[in-house]
Structure formats: structure tokens, C-alpha cells
Amino acid sequence: MNFLSSVFFGVKAEGFVKGVQSTLDNISNQNGIFTGDNLITFGRNLGFFEDEKFVQAWRGMVETPVEEAIVWRLHTLAWAARSVIARGIPGDFVECACYKGGTAKLIADYTDFKDQADRTYYLYDLFEHEPGMPHHSMPEHSKQLYQRVQQRFADMPNVRVTQGAVPQVLHEVAPQQVAFMHIDLNNAPAEIGALEVLFDRVSPGGILVLDDYGWLGYRAQKLAEDPWLAARGYHVLELPTGQGLVFK
Ligand SMILES: C[S@@+](CC[C@H](N)C(=O)[O-])C[C@H]1O[C@@H](n2cnc3c(N)ncnc32)[C@H](O)[C@@H]1O
């Protein structure tokens, strides 16, 4: 099994892809190669591609080349969500922030979340962008996106989509107990704000994934999160995907 995506960030695309191709041509075993999302690995099992349910959920949510390329990150999240359910860790699921809801859809499909009668999946986002707002604009930010994301989960009554600014909105709508939390705000003060409200509510054995933790372009988040978590006795595992992983 190989996975070859040409989606890389911060490169001169044409020359970089030619260079990668030349590198791949010199690998003895032409199996187990992964390229994309700033990862080039070879000689790997890539076992998540053998997980048919994961592949089906991933294929079902992919709308763009980037969503396809971040499959290893998505596997990390799917693994975390599945693990807390399998181990019976009590609490709800949280994503700050969900943008189009693609990642949450994959996780919900993969874990059959609609059958998790005692859990709610809390999704937050601003969904819109106006000049002057501190968050990055994304291609599909619009007045309609909130409604579109609500519709995406119309058949899952235990998924709750909330429009508003994190952390302020968490004082109005938030779970009391959390089993799995994905923070992906691309904004250090907002991420620390989310942790301030929610980290104490994460159950023992719960899992926190910080999407941007290992990415140099978002280093401000790591610099804010490391001391905040260390002060509470936690240290982040930087994954090759660029995500940060914390067990409560
Ligand atoms: C990279 S996107 C999230 C992608 C999403 N986690 C996924 O996997 O598809 C970052 C999102 O954070 C949202 N955002 C940034 N700052 C925010 C804040 N303070 N409160 C709520 N949402 C925020 C943006 O609107 C944007 O949609």
C-alpha cells in the first residue's frame, strides 16, 4: 500500500514534487510509502488503510485535496475517539473549532456516534470571517456555513453545533465532562481560553489532540500550551503529523 499526495505546505510545488519523485525512485521497497501533509515516510505498515471502516468514513468526508492529504492526522483523531469509547471513558466529545464539520463527520461515522446515547458531540466555530477578526479566513467561511454544518449532522441528534467565539461561547454551551477533545483554532489565546474552561472537565483517561501543536507556523500555540500544561503536570507528545497528544 502506498499513499502519494502532492499536498505540501511551504514548498515551491513543482521543484519539490520532482525532488520527492526522485527520492521515491531510490527506495528499495516500493511498498509502504506515504507522501503528503509535510510527511514523507517509507517502509511503513500504514495500517489505517487496512481499516475498512476508517477508509470508508474518510472517503465519505473528503471534498478537497487537503482533506485527502491529512489522512494520517484524521487517523490520529479517529483512533483517539475510538479508544475513549472502547475503554468506556465517561464524557462528551468536543471540537474547537469544526469549520465545515468534516473531521467531526468522519469521527462520528467511524465511531457510530449516533448510537452513543449517553454522549453529545459539541462542535464550535465562528463559521464566518469579517476583515479585522483575529482568526484566519477559510475558503468556505460564509453566512450560510453554520446552517450547512447543522444540516450535515441533521441525522445525528446527539451532535450539537454552536456558533460563537471560543472561549466566550463555552460559558453558555459546554459539556460538564469530556472524554475526547480536539482543539484546532489556529490561535494561541483562544486555545488557552478553551483549555482554561474545559481541561479540568476532561475525564481521567480522556484524550486531547492539539491540531497545530507541532507546526512551526503555529509555534505561538506550542509556546503558550507547553507551560500551561506543564503547570498542571502534563506534557504534550509531538506527533510526526504535527499534532500534539495529551492523555489526561
Ligand atoms: C483550521 S479550521 C478548523 C478545521 C477543523 N477542525 C477540521 O478539522 O475540519 C480553524 C477554524 O477555527 C475557527 N476559529 C478561529 N478562532 C475561533 C474562535 N475564537 N472561536 C471559534 N472559532 C474560531 C475558524 O473560524 C476556522 O473555521
The ligand as an SDF file (V2000), in Angstrom:
LIG
                    3D

 27 29  0  0  0  0  0  0  0  0999 V2000
   -8.3600   25.0480   10.6760 C   0  0  0  0  0  0  0  0  0  0  0  0
  -10.0280   25.4440   10.8810 S   0  0  0  0  0  0  0  0  0  0  0  0
  -10.6930   24.0570   11.7200 C   0  0  0  0  0  0  0  0  0  0  0  0
  -10.7400   22.8270   10.8810 C   0  0  0  0  0  0  0  0  0  0  0  0
  -11.5000   21.6900   11.5090 C   0  0  0  0  0  0  0  0  0  0  0  0
  -11.0100   21.3670   12.8390 N   0  0  0  0  0  0  0  0  0  0  0  0
  -11.4360   20.4420   10.6670 C   0  0  0  0  0  0  0  0  0  0  0  0
  -10.7230   19.5150   11.0720 O   0  0  0  0  0  0  0  0  0  0  0  0
  -12.0520   20.3990    9.6090 O   0  0  0  0  0  0  0  0  0  0  0  0
   -9.9680   26.6590   12.1230 C   0  0  0  0  0  0  0  0  0  0  0  0
  -11.3460   27.2030   12.4770 C   0  0  0  0  0  0  0  0  0  0  0  0
  -11.2300   27.9050   13.6990 O   0  0  0  0  0  0  0  0  0  0  0  0
  -12.2580   28.8620   13.7210 C   0  0  0  0  0  0  0  0  0  0  0  0
  -11.9330   29.8140   14.7770 N   0  0  0  0  0  0  0  0  0  0  0  0
  -10.8140   30.5540   14.9300 C   0  0  0  0  0  0  0  0  0  0  0  0
  -10.8660   31.2700   16.0670 N   0  0  0  0  0  0  0  0  0  0  0  0
  -12.0470   30.9750   16.6550 C   0  0  0  0  0  0  0  0  0  0  0  0
  -12.6710   31.3550   17.8840 C   0  0  0  0  0  0  0  0  0  0  0  0
  -12.0790   32.1970   18.7310 N   0  0  0  0  0  0  0  0  0  0  0  0
  -13.8550   30.8320   18.1820 N   0  0  0  0  0  0  0  0  0  0  0  0
  -14.4720   29.9550   17.3480 C   0  0  0  0  0  0  0  0  0  0  0  0
  -13.9310   29.5520   16.1860 N   0  0  0  0  0  0  0  0  0  0  0  0
  -12.7290   30.0460   15.8430 C   0  0  0  0  0  0  0  0  0  0  0  0
  -12.2470   29.4250   12.3210 C   0  0  0  0  0  0  0  0  0  0  0  0
  -13.4990   30.0020   12.0150 O   0  0  0  0  0  0  0  0  0  0  0  0
  -11.9290   28.1850   11.4790 C   0  0  0  0  0  0  0  0  0  0  0  0
  -13.0960   27.6580   10.9010 O   0  0  0  0  0  0  0  0  0  0  0  0
  1  2  1  0
  2  3  1  0
  2 10  1  0
  3  4  1  0
  4  5  1  0
  5  6  1  0
  5  7  1  0
  7  8  2  0
  7  9  1  0
 10 11  1  0
 11 12  1  0
 11 26  1  0
 12 13  1  0
 13 14  1  0
 13 24  1  0
 14 15  1  0
 14 23  1  0
 15 16  2  0
 16 17  1  0
 17 18  1  0
 17 23  2  0
 18 19  1  0
 18 20  2  0
 20 21  1  0
 21 22  2  0
 22 23  1  0
 24 25  1  0
 24 26  1  0
 26 27  1  0
M  CHG  2   2   1   9  -1
M  END
$$$$
